Amino acid sequence: MTNASIHAAERSIHVVHALIQTIFADARTPALAAIDQLMPAFAEDFSMVTTAGAVVRLPQVDAMFHQAAAGRPGLRIEVSDVEPVWQAGTSVA
C-alpha cells in the first residue's frame, strides 16, 4: 500500500469526522456551513446504516444533518487507531 494514498485516506477520515462534530456540536450557522462542506464528499449513491439499524440514502443523510444541526452542544468525536485493510490503486479502505 502506498503511503501517500493511506495518508490521504486517513486525513479524509479526520476531516469528515471534524465536520460531523461541527454539525452536531457547534452553533447553528457554523453547523449549516459544515453540512455544505460535508455533503459533496459523499458519492451520489452513498448510503449508511444508522445507529437504529436503518439504511438511509444521501437525501435522508442530508435531512438528518439539517435536523440535528447544533443539537448536541459539547459533543466530541475522536478518531483513533486507523488501519488500512485494502488498497487498489489510489482507493483505500
C-alpha positions, -999 to +999 in steps of 0.1 A: +000+000+000+014+034-009+020+058+020+005+088+001-028+071-006-030+058+030-021+092+044-048+109+022-074+084+033-066+089+069-067+127+065-101+124+048-115+103+077-104+130+102-117+159+081-151+142+076-155+135+113-144+170+123-172+183+100-197+159+116-187+171+151-192+207+140-226+199+126-238+184+159-219+204+185-214+240+171-239+268+168-265+267+140-247+289+115-213+270+116-232+237+117-250+246+085-218+257+068-202+223+078-231+205+061-224+224+029-188+214+031-195+178+040-222+167+016-201+169-016-177+144+000-203+117-003-209+098-036-243+102-052-252+066-044-240+069-008-259+051+019-252+044+056-267+024+084-280+044+114-274+035+150-310+021+149-301-002+120-320+017+092-303+021+058-305+057+047-296+073+014-279+106+006-311+128+007-320+113+041-285+118+054-287+155+043-321+159+060-308+142+092-278+165+094-300+196+089-325+184+115-297+176+141-276+207+134-264+223+167-284+198+186-256+182+207-235+210+222-203+197+237-203+165+216-168+153+208-158+128+181-124+112+184-109+091+156-081+067+166-063+035+155-070+040+118-057+009+099-059+003+062-072-031+053-073-029+015-059-009-014-064-009-051-046+018-069-054+050-050-085+036-034-081+026+003-104+010+028 
